[in-house]
Amino acid sequence: MLKILGKASSINVRKVLWTCAELNLPFDREDWGSGFRATTDPAFLRLNPNAMVPVLRDGDFVLWESNSIIRYLAGEHGGSHLYPAAPKSRARVDQWMDWQATDLNRSWSYAFMALARQSPAHQDARAIEASCQDWARCMRILDQRLAETGAHVAGDAFTLADIPVGLSVNRWFETPFDKPALPAVAAYYDRLAKREGYRQYGRNGSA
């Protein structure tokens, strides 16, 4: 059975859990991370020297980095409907996964820590405002893309790209600040909520 190391509240762990749900893969999860077993424990560092969750164990195979893990799961466990083999189709999925991991994540990191996590180290008003503005800029890009497809980020079909992006959309709606109206994003949010995996691991009250 697959073993997933990482606390269920982590957005990156939730990518893996949601992917397992989409692929109907059973797994055993262990709590690691803030509030649980420390990822600086030597036993964990032997698996991931970066001391970050999640870590996947599939038999003797160990893998870290959440996007790499969900790509592996789709490739190893019959997920061609989520991660197509055709180079152009796969590249489109990768494009939006990479955009979420870089541009979108960087945009919201300060605002989310300040407004949702109430971090004392993230209370600079100008930095919060700049982060909110950049976050909104990225979300407008996503809104435009979803208005074009009328469905999902990589096209008509649900793919792996919708998992990290969908979790970020949940974070957008769960973080309290004045947001622009983004009708395509809102419709996408509701569309994803029809998926059991998203209800369980994404739109579940956690950000």
N, C-alpha and C positions, 0 to 999 in steps of 0.2 A: 504494500500500500504506500502511496505517496505520503511523505511527511513534510509539513510546512512549519518552519520555525519563524514565529513572529506573532505579536499581539494582533487581535482581530480589529482593533480600532485604527491601525496604521493604514493609510491610504494605499501604500504600496503592497502591503499584505492583502488588502481587499481586492486588488487587481487579480492576484493569484486565486483567491477564493472564488471570485466571480467567474473566472475562466474555468475553474474546476466544475462549477455549477453548470456552465454552458456545455461542457463536455461530458457531464454526468460521471465525473471521476470521484471516487471515494478518497478521502484523505484523513490523516491524523494531524492535528495542529497542536503545537506546543507554544505556550506564552513566553515570549522573549521580548525585551525592550523595556522602555521606561515604565516603572511600576511593577515589573515582573523580573525575571532572571536577567541579569546584566549581560549585554552583548560583549562586554569586555572579559567575560569569563573565558579562560583558556580553551575550554571545550568548544565554545562558539567560535572563537577566533581561528581555531583550526579549520573550521568550515568556511568562514568569511573573514579574512584579515581586516576588512573595512569596518567590522563591528556594526553592521547595519542589517536590518530585516527588510525583506524576507530572505530566507534560505530554503531551497527545495532539496529534498533527498528522494531520489527515485531509485530504490535499490542501492547500489554502490555509487550511483552518479549524484554528485553534489553541484548545485548551481546557485549563484546569487545574481542580483540585479533583476528587478521585477519585470521589466519589459523583455529581457532575455528569457526569463522563466516562462512567461506566458507564450512567447513564440515557440519555445521548446515543447510546452505541453500541447499546443496545437499541432506541431509537426510530428510528435511522437505518439499522440493519442487520438488520431482520426479527426483533426480539426481543420481539414482543408476548406470547409465552408467558412471558417473564421479567418484563415490565413492562406489565401489562394496561392497556387504554385506559379501561375502565369506571371512573368516578370513585371509587366506594367501594373497589373492588379495588385500584386504584392508591394510594389514600390509605393503605390498610393496609400496602402495601409501603413507602411513604414513611415511615410512622410508625416502623417497626422500623429502617429505615436511619438515620433521624434519631436515634433512641434510641441506636443503636450509636455514632454520631458524637459524641454529647453525653454522656449519663449513663454509658454503659458505658465509653467511652474515658477520661472523667475519673476514674472509679473506679479503674482499674487502672494509670494512668500512673506513679505514684510506685513502687508495688510492683514493677511490671515492670522499671522502670529499675534498681531496687535489686537485685532477686533474679535476674533473667534477664540483664540487661546488666552487672550489677556496677558500676554507675556510682558513682564516689567522691563525687559531689555528691548522691547519694540514699541516704544511710546513716543517717538519723535513725530510730531504732528505733520511736519513737511514730508517726512519719509512715508508716513501713512497715506497722505494725499497723493503723492507721486505714485505709490504702488497701486492705489485704487484706480487712478487714471490709466495706468499702463494695463492693469487687469481688464478694465473696460475696453480698452483698445483691442486687446487680444480677443475678448469675447465678441466684439463686433466682427472681427475676422471670421470667427466661428459661425456667427449668425448669418453672415453672407454666404458662407459655404453651405450651411444647412438649408438656406432658402433656395440655393441652386439645386441641391439634390432632392429636397423635399423628403428626405429620409434619414440617411446616416452620413457620417463624415467621409467615408471612402466611396460612397455611391449609394445605390439602391439598397444593398444588403447590409445587415449587421455584421461587423467584422471585429477582429481584435482591437482595432483602433478605437472603437466605441467604448471599450472598457476603461482605459486611462482617461479618455476625454469625458466619458460619462461620469466618472468619479470626480473629475474636476468641476463639471457642471453642478453636481450636488454641492460641492464646496462653495461655489459661487452663490447659490441660492441660500445656503445655510449661514453665510457670513453677513452680519448686520451692517449694511451701509447703503446709501442711496445709489441705486443702480439704474442704468438706462433701460428702457423697454427693448427687449430683444425677443420678438415674437417667434422666430424660428428656433431659438434656443429653448424657449419655454415649451414649445410644441414637442421638441426633441426630448426634453426632460420628462414630459408626460408619456411619450412613446416608449422610452426606455423603461418606465415604471410598469409596463405590461410584462416585462421579463422577470421571472421569478428570481433569477440570480441577482438582478439589480435591486429588487425589493429587499432581498436578504442581506446583500453585502454593499449596496451603494446608497440607494435612497431609503435609508433606514434610521434616519435621525442623527447619524454620525457625519461629521465633516472631516 
